Amino acid sequence: MTGRATPGTVIAGRSTKDAIRLAALRLFSTKGFELTSLREVADEVGITKASLYYHYASKQDLLLAVIEPVFADMRAMAADLEGLEYSRDTVRAVLTRQLHTMLAHRHIGVMFVKDGVAVGQAIGESYLDMMAMHRKLCCWLAGPDADAEAMLRASAALEIAKTALLSQDLTPHADEALVERVLLDAALTVLNPAR
């Protein structure tokens, strides 16, 4: 079974809107955003192109819906930092959670590699929100009373964690455990080289 729906059906109990988003994700990450037509997405779901437009006004809106789960997970993580005690164990837990978030969205990372310009344009206004989340994570990871060096190390540690998002393209056959282990070790080393 390919996961394709027959015309007019919904995939595996999912709403049509979710089915469209999942089909678009599959096609965008394999063919690329620019090379995938909305007709192909509609055909993959088994609906008409007009029905697709009912759920998503444009291809750009559909792309934004495909990448939105990454931002939702990052917003949740940033919100969960409130009141979280700063310690060696919680720093490790926060970096591990960041890695898990990026690993969960590895398939989206392929789109960043193939269609960085289109993804960047889709992010558009969300960029400032994304930067605010990054700053909040940096401030927390740098620790209380952080100096400039600690802030730069925190930002570098987060960039290392983001490598997990691109790991599908970099190392398509590497299992998630290897990616997590290597990147967590690298991020912790950058954050605190004397550990």
N, C-alpha and C positions, 0 to 999 in steps of 0.2 A: 504494500500500500504506500502511495507516495504522499499522502497527506492532502492531496487535492480534493476539493469538494466537487460534487456534481452541481450543475447549474441550479441556483436557488437554494442550496443547502448551507448549513453552517458547520464549520470544521469542529469535530470533537467537542460539542457542547459549548463552544466559544461563540461570542456575539460576532456578527458580520464585521463590525468595526475591528475587533481583535483579529479576526481571520485575515482581514485586509492588511493590517499592520504586520502580522507575522509573515504573510506572503511577500510583502514589500521588503521586509528585512532579509528574507531568504534571497530574493532576486537582487536587491541592492548589494548585498555582500558577495554574491557570486558573479553577477554581470557588471555591477557598478551602477550608481545612481543615474548617471548620464545616459547609459546604454539601455536602461530598463524603461519600457513605456508603461503608461497607466493601463493600457489595453492588456499587456502581459500580466500585470498584477490582478486585474479583474478576471482574466481567464484562469489564472492560478486558483483563485477563490471560487470561481464558478458563478460569477455575477456579471452583470452588464457594466460597461464603463459608466453609464449614467448612475447606476446604483453606487458605484465607487465614489462618484462626485457628491452624492448625497451625504456620505460620511466624511469625506475629505475634500475641501474646496479646490486644492491644487496639489501638484506633485511635491511642492515645497512643504505644504502642510503635512503631507503624509511622511516626508522625511523627518520633520520635526517630531511627529508622533512616534516614529521608530526610535529616535535617539532620546526622547524624553525620559524613559525609565532610568537612564544613567543619571540624569539630573535629579530625578525623584529620590534615588538611592543616596546621592550625595547630600541632598537637602536633609534627608532623614538622619544621616550620619552627623552632619554639622549640628542639627538640633539636639541630638543625643549627647553632645559634648557638654551641654549645660549641666553644671554641678558635678561633672565626672571628676573624681579625685585624680590628681596627677601623680603617677608612680611609674616605676620601670615596667610593672606588669600591665598597667592600663595603656601605656604608650605602645607596648607590643600588641595589646588587644586592638587598639585603634588602627594601627598599621595593618594588622591582620584583616580587620574588617574592610579596610580600604582595598586591600588586595582581593578579598573575596568579591567585593563589589565590582572591581575591574575585571576579574576572571569571569564573573557571571555575565558580563557584557562583551566578552572577547569577540563575538561574532559582529558586534557593532564596530569594534576597532578596525576590522577589515575595511569597513566603509571609509573610516578616517584615512586609511592608507590609499585606497583607490580614488576617493572623491573628496579629498580634504577641502578643496575650495567650495564645493557644493555644501558640504557639512558645515563649514565655517559660515557660509551665508545663511543657512537654516538656523544656526545657533543665534546669529544676529543679536537681538535684544537680550537674549539669555546670557550673553557673554559677561555682562557686568554681574549678574547673579552668580555665575560660575566663579568669577574672580573673588567675589565676596566669600563664597564657601571655601575657596582655596585659602584665602587669608585667614579665615576663622580656624581652619584646620592647622595652618602653619603656626598661628599664635598659640594654639593649645599644645601642639607637638614641641614647640620651642621651650615650653615650660614657663613657670612664673618668673618674672623679672628677666625675661630673655633679652640678650643683647643682639646686635646686628648679626654676628656670626651664628648664633643659635637660630635666628629666623631664616638665614640663608640655608643652613643645614636642614631645617624642617621643610623648607620648600623643595630642596634637592631630594629629600627622602620621599616626599609625595610624588615627585616626578619619576622616581624609581618605581614606586607603586603603580603609577600610570602605565608603565611599560607592560604590565599584565594585560592592559586593554589592547595593546598591539601584538601581544604574544602569539595570537592565532596566525598572524601574517609572518612574524619573525621565525617562529618555531612551531609550525602547524602540528607536528607529531609529539611535541612535549606534553606530558600529562600535567594536570593542574597542580598536583602535589610538588612536582619539580619546580614549576614556575613560582609557586608560592614560596617554597623554601629558599630558592636562590634570591628572589627579589626581597623577601623579608629580611634575610641576612644582610643584603646590600643596603637596604634602607636603614636598618638599625645601626650599621657600621657608619654610614654617612651622618646619621643623627648624633651618634655618640661614638666617635672613633676610639675612645679610650676604654670602651666596654670590655 
